[in-house]
């Protein structure tokens, strides 16, 4: 799955989006045009390290998503804002994800 994600991201990173905006600007537009309450959007080092941190109530976007005006950048940003929407609406899915995430992060060290 990780290989598929990486190759898909690489493919669409080379395709400019028609709005010519990167992730942070995409987030600003989505916050402005939806019922989401705006939260901070920060840049984080690495590739595909993007995530929503409900504990800090912040979206962190990786270097390429923060700087490239690509289709991939918009898609990743919209995906992370989907988690924000789940959290802000009190969705059980985000609560379940929050409960499972520590176990999933720990599990690779068990082998």
DSSP file (Angstrom, degrees, kcal/mol; ACC not computed):
  #  RESIDUE AA STRUCTURE BP1 BP2  ACC     N-H-->O    O-->H-N    N-H-->O    O-->H-N    TCO  KAPPA ALPHA  PHI   PSI    X-CA   Y-CA   Z-CA
    1    1 A X     >        0   0    0      0, 0.0     4,-2.5     0, 0.0     5,-0.2   0.000 360.0 360.0 360.0 -41.1    0.0    0.0    0.0
    2    2 A X  H  >  +     0   0    0      1,-0.2     4,-2.6     2,-0.2     5,-0.2   0.893 360.0  50.8 -62.5 -40.1    2.8    2.4    0.9
    3    3 A X  H  > S+     0   0    0      2,-0.2     4,-2.6     1,-0.2     5,-0.2   0.908 110.3  49.6 -64.5 -41.8    4.5    1.8   -2.5
    4    4 A X  H  > S+     0   0    0      2,-0.2     4,-2.5     1,-0.2     5,-0.2   0.925 111.7  48.8 -61.2 -45.1    1.2    2.5   -4.3
    5    5 A X  H  X S+     0   0    0     -4,-2.5     4,-2.5     1,-0.2    -2,-0.2   0.920 112.4  48.0 -61.6 -45.1    0.7    5.7   -2.3
    6    6 A X  H  X S+     0   0    0     -4,-2.6     4,-2.4     1,-0.2    -2,-0.2   0.918 113.7  46.0 -63.9 -44.0    4.3    6.9   -3.1
    7    7 A X  H  X S+     0   0    0     -4,-2.6     4,-2.3     2,-0.2    -1,-0.2   0.885 113.9  48.7 -69.2 -36.9    4.0    6.2   -6.8
    8    8 A X  H  X S+     0   0    0     -4,-2.5     4,-2.3    -5,-0.2     5,-0.2   0.921 112.3  48.6 -66.6 -43.4    0.6    7.9   -7.1
    9    9 A X  H  X S+     0   0    0     -4,-2.5     4,-1.6    -5,-0.2    -2,-0.2   0.925 111.7  49.7 -61.2 -44.5    1.8   10.9   -5.2
   10   10 A X  H  X S+     0   0    0     -4,-2.4     4,-0.7    -5,-0.2    -2,-0.2   0.921 110.8  50.2 -60.8 -44.6    4.9   11.1   -7.4
   11   11 A X  H >< S+     0   0    0     -4,-2.3     3,-0.9     1,-0.2    -2,-0.2   0.946 116.4  39.3 -58.7 -51.3    2.8   10.9  -10.6
   12   12 A X  H >< S+     0   0    0     -4,-2.3    60,-1.4     1,-0.2     3,-1.0   0.607 101.4  72.3 -82.0 -11.9    0.3   13.6   -9.5
   13   13 A X  H 3< S+     0   0    0     -4,-1.6    -1,-0.2     1,-0.2    -2,-0.2   0.760  95.8  55.2 -68.5 -23.9    3.0   15.8   -8.0
   14   14 A X  T << S+     0   0    0     -3,-0.9     2,-0.6    -4,-0.7    -1,-0.2   0.442  91.8  84.0 -87.4  -0.1    4.1   16.5  -11.6
   15   15 A X  S <  S-     0   0    0     -3,-1.0    56,-2.7    -4,-0.0    57,-0.3  -0.905  77.1-137.3-107.7 113.2    0.7   17.7  -12.6
   16   16 A X  B     -A   70   0A   0     -2,-0.6    54,-0.3    54,-0.2     2,-0.2  -0.366  17.3-124.5 -66.5 144.2    0.0   21.4  -11.9
   17   17 A X    >   -     0   0    0     52,-2.1     3,-1.3     4,-0.2    -1,-0.1  -0.613  19.2-120.4 -85.3 154.0   -3.4   22.2  -10.5
   18   18 A X  T 3  S+     0   0    0      1,-0.3    -1,-0.1    -2,-0.2    -2,-0.1   0.716 110.9  57.9 -69.6 -20.3   -5.4   24.8  -12.3
   19   19 A X  T 3  S-     0   0    0      2,-0.1    -1,-0.3     3,-0.0     3,-0.1   0.624  98.2-137.7 -83.1 -12.9   -5.6   27.2   -9.3
   20   20 A X    <   +     0   0    0     -3,-1.3     2,-0.3     1,-0.2    -2,-0.1   0.883  57.9 130.0  57.7  41.9   -1.8   27.3   -9.1
   21   21 A X        -     0   0    0     49,-0.1    -1,-0.2    47,-0.1    -4,-0.2  -0.943  49.2-137.8-127.5 149.5   -1.8   27.0   -5.3
   22   22 A X     >  -     0   0    0     -2,-0.3     4,-2.2    47,-0.2     3,-0.3  -0.251  44.9 -76.6 -92.2-175.7    0.0   24.8   -2.8
   23   23 A X  H  > S+     0   0    0     42,-2.8     4,-2.7    45,-0.4     5,-0.2   0.880 124.9  51.1 -53.9 -51.1   -1.4   23.0    0.2
   24   24 A X  H  > S+     0   0    0     42,-0.3     4,-2.1     1,-0.2    -1,-0.2   0.892 113.6  45.8 -59.3 -38.6   -1.6   25.9    2.7
   25   25 A X  H  > S+     0   0    0     -3,-0.3     4,-2.2     2,-0.2    -1,-0.2   0.857 110.5  54.0 -71.6 -34.4   -3.5   28.0    0.2
   26   26 A X  H  X S+     0   0    0     -4,-2.2     4,-2.5     2,-0.2    -2,-0.2   0.927 108.6  49.7 -61.5 -44.6   -5.8   25.1   -0.6
   27   27 A X  H  X S+     0   0    0     -4,-2.7     4,-2.9     1,-0.2     5,-0.2   0.920 108.7  52.3 -60.7 -44.4   -6.5   24.8    3.1
   28   28 A X  H  X S+     0   0    0     -4,-2.1     4,-2.1     1,-0.2    -1,-0.2   0.920 111.2  47.1 -58.3 -44.0   -7.3   28.5    3.4
   29   29 A X  H  X S+     0   0    0     -4,-2.2     4,-1.8     2,-0.2    -1,-0.2   0.907 112.6  48.8 -66.2 -40.8   -9.8   28.2    0.5
   30   30 A X  H  X S+     0   0    0     -4,-2.5     4,-0.8     1,-0.2     6,-0.3   0.903 111.1  49.8 -67.1 -40.0  -11.4   25.1    1.9
   31   31 A X  H >< S+     0   0    0     -4,-2.9     3,-0.5     1,-0.2    -1,-0.2   0.910 113.2  47.8 -61.6 -40.6  -11.8   26.7    5.3
   32   32 A X  H 3< S+     0   0    0     -4,-2.1    -2,-0.2    -5,-0.2    -1,-0.2   0.812 116.8  41.5 -70.2 -30.5  -13.3   29.8    3.7
   33   33 A X  H 3< S+     0   0    0     -4,-1.8     2,-0.2    -5,-0.1    -1,-0.2   0.390 112.9  52.8-102.9   3.3  -15.8   27.9    1.5
   34   34 A X  S << S-     0   0    0     -4,-0.8     0, 0.0    -3,-0.5     0, 0.0  -0.703  89.6-103.4-127.6-180.0  -16.9   25.2    4.0
   35   35 A X  S    S+     0   0    0     -2,-0.2     2,-0.1     2,-0.1    -4,-0.1   0.370  77.9 123.5 -86.8   5.6  -18.4   25.1    7.5
   36   36 A X        -     0   0    0     -6,-0.3     2,-0.5     1,-0.1    -2,-0.2  -0.408  66.5-122.8 -67.1 140.3  -15.0   24.0    8.9
   37   37 A X        -     0   0    0     47,-0.1    -1,-0.1    -2,-0.1    -2,-0.1  -0.746  36.6-111.7 -79.3 127.4  -13.6   26.1   11.7
   38   38 A X        -     0   0    0     -2,-0.5     2,-0.3    -7,-0.1    -1,-0.1  -0.337  40.6-179.2 -63.3 138.1  -10.1   27.2   10.5
   39   39 A X        -     0   0    0      1,-0.0    19,-0.1    -2,-0.0    18,-0.1  -0.865  38.0 -74.2-130.0 165.9   -7.2   25.8   12.4
   40   40 A X  E     -b   58   0B   0     17,-0.6    19,-2.4    -2,-0.3     2,-0.5  -0.301  37.7-155.9 -63.0 145.0   -3.4   26.3   12.0
   41   41 A X  E     -b   59   0B   0     17,-0.2     2,-0.3    19,-0.0    19,-0.2  -0.992  17.5-175.3-121.7 120.9   -1.7   24.7    9.1
   42   42 A X  E     -b   60   0B   0     17,-3.1    19,-3.2    -2,-0.5     2,-0.4  -0.785  24.6-117.4-117.3 158.4    2.0   24.1    9.6
   43   43 A X  E     -b   61   0B   0     -2,-0.3     2,-0.4    17,-0.2    19,-0.2  -0.768  29.3-170.0 -93.3 139.9    4.9   22.8    7.4
   44   44 A X  E     -b   62   0B   0     17,-2.7    19,-0.7    -2,-0.4    22,-0.2  -0.973  24.7-107.9-130.4 145.6    6.6   19.6    8.5
   45   45 A X  S    S+     0   0    0     -2,-0.4     2,-0.1    17,-0.2    17,-0.0  -0.261  74.1  37.4 -68.2 156.5    9.8   18.1    7.0
   46   46 A X  S    S-     0   0    0     16,-0.1    17,-1.2     2,-0.1    18,-0.5  -0.309  85.6 -69.1 102.1 179.2    9.7   15.0    4.9
   47   47 A X  S    S+     0   0    0      1,-0.2    -2,-0.0    15,-0.2     0, 0.0  -0.944 108.9   0.0-114.4 135.0    7.6   13.4    2.2
   48   48 A X  S    S+     0   0    0     -2,-0.4    -1,-0.2     1,-0.1    -2,-0.1   0.840  88.7 124.9  56.1  36.6    4.1   12.0    2.9
   49   49 A X        +     0   0    0     -3,-0.2    -1,-0.1    -5,-0.2    11,-0.1   0.208  34.6 135.6-101.8  11.3    4.4   13.0    6.6
   50   50 A X        +     0   0    0     -6,-0.1     2,-0.3     9,-0.1    11,-0.2  -0.299  24.9 147.9 -63.9 140.7    1.2   15.0    6.3
   51   51 A X  E     -C   60   0B   0      9,-2.3     9,-3.3     2,-0.0     2,-0.5  -0.982  47.1-118.8-167.0 159.0   -1.3   14.6    9.2
   52   52 A X  E     -C   59   0B   0     -2,-0.3     2,-0.8     7,-0.2     7,-0.2  -0.931  24.5-156.3-101.4 128.1   -4.0   16.1   11.3
   53   53 A X  E  >> -C   58   0B   0      5,-3.1     5,-1.6    -2,-0.5     4,-1.5  -0.879   9.4-174.4-106.2 100.4   -3.0   16.2   15.0
   54   54 A X  T  45S+     0   0    0     -2,-0.8    -1,-0.2     1,-0.2     5,-0.1   0.788  82.5  61.1 -67.4 -25.6   -6.3   16.4   17.0
   55   55 A X  T  45S+     0   0    0      1,-0.2    -1,-0.2    -3,-0.1    -2,-0.0   0.899 119.4  26.4 -65.6 -40.3   -4.3   16.8   20.3
   56   56 A X  T  45S-     0   0    0     -3,-0.3    -2,-0.2     2,-0.2    -1,-0.2   0.521 103.7-131.2 -96.1  -9.3   -2.8   20.1   19.0
   57   57 A X  T  <5 +     0   0    0     -4,-1.5   -17,-0.6     1,-0.2     2,-0.3   0.947  64.5 124.6  54.6  53.6   -5.7   20.8   16.7
   58   58 A X  E   < -bC  40  53B   0     -5,-1.6    -5,-3.1   -19,-0.1     2,-0.5  -0.991  57.7-136.5-141.2 146.1   -3.3   21.5   13.8
   59   59 A X  E     -bC  41  52B   0    -19,-2.4   -17,-3.1    -2,-0.3     2,-0.5  -0.900  20.2-158.8-100.1 132.2   -2.8   20.2   10.2
   60   60 A X  E     -bC  42  51B   0     -9,-3.3    -9,-2.3    -2,-0.5     2,-0.4  -0.959   5.3-164.7-115.7 125.6    0.8   19.5    9.3
   61   61 A X  E     -b   43   0B   0    -19,-3.2   -17,-2.7    -2,-0.5     5,-0.0  -0.909  19.7-119.6-113.4 135.0    1.7   19.4    5.6
   62   62 A X  E  >  -b   44   0B   0     -2,-0.4     4,-2.5   -19,-0.2     5,-0.2  -0.088  35.9 -94.4 -66.3 167.6    5.0   18.0    4.3
   63   63 A X  H  > S+     0   0    0    -17,-1.2     4,-1.4   -19,-0.7     5,-0.2   0.916 123.0  44.5 -51.7 -53.4    7.5   20.0    2.3
   64   64 A X  H  > S+     0   0    0    -18,-0.5     4,-2.6     1,-0.2    -1,-0.2   0.891 114.8  48.5 -64.9 -36.1    6.2   19.0   -1.2
   65   65 A X  H  4 S+     0   0    0      1,-0.2   -42,-2.8     2,-0.2    -1,-0.2   0.855 112.8  49.8 -69.1 -33.5    2.6   19.6   -0.3
   66   66 A X  H  < S+     0   0    0     -4,-2.5   -42,-0.3   -43,-0.2    -1,-0.2   0.728 123.9  27.4 -75.3 -22.5    3.4   22.9    1.3
   67   67 A X  H  < S+     0   0    0     -4,-1.4     2,-0.4    -5,-0.2    -2,-0.2   0.689 100.3  82.7-116.7 -23.3    5.4   24.2   -1.7
   68   68 A X     <  -     0   0    0     -4,-2.6     2,-1.3    -5,-0.2   -45,-0.4  -0.707  60.4-147.7 -94.4 135.5    4.1   22.5   -4.9
   69   69 A X        +     0   0    0     -2,-0.4   -52,-2.1   -47,-0.2     2,-0.2  -0.520  56.8 133.3 -92.2  65.4    1.0   23.8   -6.8
   70   70 A X  B  > S-A   16   0A   0     -2,-1.3     4,-1.9   -54,-0.3   -54,-0.2  -0.670  73.6-113.3-115.8 166.6    0.1   20.2   -7.9
   71   71 A X  H  > S+     0   0    0    -56,-2.7     4,-2.5   -59,-0.8   -58,-0.2   0.894 119.4  54.7 -61.7 -40.0   -2.9   18.0   -8.0
   72   72 A X  H  > S+     0   0    0    -60,-1.4     4,-2.7   -57,-0.3     5,-0.3   0.902 104.8  53.0 -61.5 -41.7   -1.2   15.8   -5.4
   73   73 A X  H  > S+     0   0    0    -61,-0.2     4,-2.1     1,-0.2    -1,-0.2   0.922 111.3  45.5 -60.2 -45.6   -0.8   18.8   -3.1
   74   74 A X  H  X S+     0   0    0     -4,-1.9     4,-2.7     2,-0.2    -1,-0.2   0.916 113.3  50.3 -63.8 -42.8   -4.5   19.7   -3.3
   75   75 A X  H  X S+     0   0    0     -4,-2.5     4,-2.2     2,-0.2    -2,-0.2   0.920 111.5  46.5 -64.6 -44.7   -5.5   16.0   -2.8
   76   76 A X  H  X S+     0   0    0     -4,-2.7     4,-2.4     2,-0.2    -1,-0.2   0.915 113.4  49.6 -64.3 -42.4   -3.4   15.5    0.3
   77   77 A X  H  X S+     0   0    0     -4,-2.1     4,-2.3    -5,-0.3    -2,-0.2   0.931 111.2  48.6 -62.2 -45.7   -4.5   18.7    1.8
   78   78 A X  H  X S+     0   0    0     -4,-2.7     4,-1.3     1,-0.2    -1,-0.2   0.884 109.8  53.7 -62.0 -38.0   -8.2   17.9    1.2
   79   79 A X  H  X S+     0   0    0     -4,-2.2     4,-1.1     2,-0.2     3,-0.3   0.937 109.7  46.5 -61.2 -47.3   -7.6   14.5    2.7
   80   80 A X  H  X S+     0   0    0     -4,-2.4     4,-1.5     1,-0.2     3,-0.4   0.881 109.7  53.5 -65.3 -37.4   -6.2   16.0    5.9
   81   81 A X  H  X S+     0   0    0     -4,-2.3     4,-2.4     1,-0.2    -1,-0.2   0.754  99.5  64.2 -69.4 -22.1   -9.0   18.5    6.1
   82   82 A X  H  X S+     0   0    0     -4,-1.3     4,-2.1    -3,-0.3    -1,-0.2   0.886 101.7  49.4 -62.8 -38.7  -11.4   15.5    5.9
   83   83 A X  H  X S+     0   0    0     -4,-1.1     4,-2.4    -3,-0.4    -2,-0.2   0.888 108.7  52.9 -65.8 -38.6   -9.9   14.4    9.2
   84   84 A X  H  X S+     0   0    0     -4,-1.5     4,-3.1     2,-0.2     5,-0.2   0.928 108.4  50.5 -60.5 -44.8  -10.5   17.9   10.6
   85   85 A X  H  X S+     0   0    0     -4,-2.4     4,-1.9     1,-0.2     6,-0.2   0.913 110.0  49.8 -60.7 -43.5  -14.1   17.7    9.5
   86   86 A X  H  <>S+     0   0    0     -4,-2.1     5,-2.7     2,-0.2     4,-0.5   0.925 113.9  45.7 -60.3 -44.6  -14.6   14.3   11.2
   87   87 A X  H ><5S+     0   0    0     -4,-2.4     3,-1.1     1,-0.2    -2,-0.2   0.931 113.0  48.5 -65.2 -47.2  -13.1   15.7   14.4
   88   88 A X  H 3<5S+     0   0    0     -4,-3.1    -1,-0.2     1,-0.3    -2,-0.2   0.787 112.5  48.9 -67.5 -26.7  -15.1   18.9   14.4
   89   89 A X  T 3<5S-     0   0    0     -4,-1.9    -1,-0.3    -5,-0.2    -2,-0.2   0.484 113.8-116.6 -90.4  -2.2  -18.3   17.0   13.7
   90   90 A X  T < 5 -     0   0    0     -3,-1.1    -3,-0.2    -4,-0.5    -2,-0.1   0.772  46.6-177.3  75.3  26.6  -17.6   14.5   16.5
   91   91 A X     >< -     0   0    0     -5,-2.7     4,-1.2    -6,-0.2     3,-0.3  -0.292  30.9-138.9 -60.5 136.8  -17.4   11.6   14.2
   92   92 A X  H  > S+     0   0    0      1,-0.2     4,-2.4     2,-0.2     5,-0.2   0.769  99.6  67.3 -65.0 -26.0  -16.9    8.2   15.8
   93   93 A X  H  > S+     0   0    0      1,-0.2     4,-2.5     2,-0.2    -1,-0.2   0.905 100.5  46.0 -63.7 -41.9  -14.5    7.3   13.0
   94   94 A X  H  > S+     0   0    0     -3,-0.3     4,-2.4     2,-0.2    -1,-0.2   0.851 111.9  52.0 -71.7 -31.9  -11.9    9.9   14.1
   95   95 A X  H  X S+     0   0    0     -4,-1.2     4,-1.8     2,-0.2    -2,-0.2   0.912 111.1  47.2 -67.2 -41.4  -12.2    8.8   17.7
   96   96 A X  H  X S+     0   0    0     -4,-2.4     4,-2.2     2,-0.2    -2,-0.2   0.909 111.8  50.7 -65.2 -41.9  -11.6    5.2   16.7
   97   97 A X  H  X S+     0   0    0     -4,-2.5     4,-2.5     1,-0.2    -2,-0.2   0.918 109.5  51.3 -60.1 -43.9   -8.6    6.3   14.5
   98   98 A X  H  X S+     0   0    0     -4,-2.4     4,-0.6     1,-0.2    -1,-0.2   0.851 111.6  47.0 -62.6 -35.0   -7.3    8.2   17.5
   99   99 A X  H  < S+     0   0    0     -4,-1.8     4,-0.5     1,-0.2    -1,-0.2   0.855 117.8  41.5 -74.8 -34.8   -7.6    5.1   19.7
  100  100 A X  H  X S+     0   0    0     -4,-2.2     4,-2.4     1,-0.2     3,-0.4   0.781  96.4  77.9 -83.3 -28.1   -6.0    2.8   17.2
  101  101 A X  H  X S+     0   0    0     -4,-2.5     4,-2.5     1,-0.2     5,-0.2   0.877  91.1  50.9 -56.0 -46.3   -3.2    5.0   16.0
  102  102 A X  H  X S+     0   0    0     -4,-0.6     4,-1.6     1,-0.2    -1,-0.2   0.911 112.8  47.6 -59.3 -39.1   -0.8    4.6   19.0
  103  103 A X  H  > S+     0   0    0     -4,-0.5     4,-2.2    -3,-0.4    -1,-0.2   0.900 112.1  49.4 -67.1 -39.9   -1.2    0.8   18.6
  104  104 A X  H  X S+     0   0    0     -4,-2.4     4,-0.6     1,-0.2    -1,-0.2   0.858 111.0  49.6 -68.3 -34.7   -0.5    0.9   14.9
  105  105 A X  H  < S+     0   0    0     -4,-2.5    -1,-0.2    -5,-0.2    -2,-0.2   0.819 115.8  43.7 -71.9 -29.8    2.5    3.1   15.4
  106  106 A X  H >< S+     0   0    0     -4,-1.6     3,-1.8    -5,-0.2     4,-0.3   0.811  95.5  78.2 -82.7 -32.4    3.9    0.7   18.0
  107  107 A X  H >< S+     0   0    0     -4,-2.2     3,-1.9     1,-0.3     4,-0.5   0.787  82.7  62.0 -56.6 -37.1    3.1   -2.6   16.2
  108  108 A X  G >< S+     0   0    0     -4,-0.6     3,-0.6     1,-0.3    -1,-0.3   0.790  99.7  57.9 -61.3 -22.9    6.1   -2.6   13.8
  109  109 A X  G <  S+     0   0    0     -3,-1.8    -1,-0.3     1,-0.2    -2,-0.2   0.564  90.1  74.3 -82.1  -6.7    8.5   -2.6   16.7
  110  110 A X  G <         0   0    0     -3,-1.9    -1,-0.2    -4,-0.3    -2,-0.2   0.778 360.0 360.0 -75.8 -25.9    6.9   -5.9   18.0
  111  111 A X    <         0   0    0     -3,-0.6    -1,-0.2    -4,-0.5    -2,-0.1   0.481 360.0 360.0 -83.8 360.0    8.5   -8.1   15.3
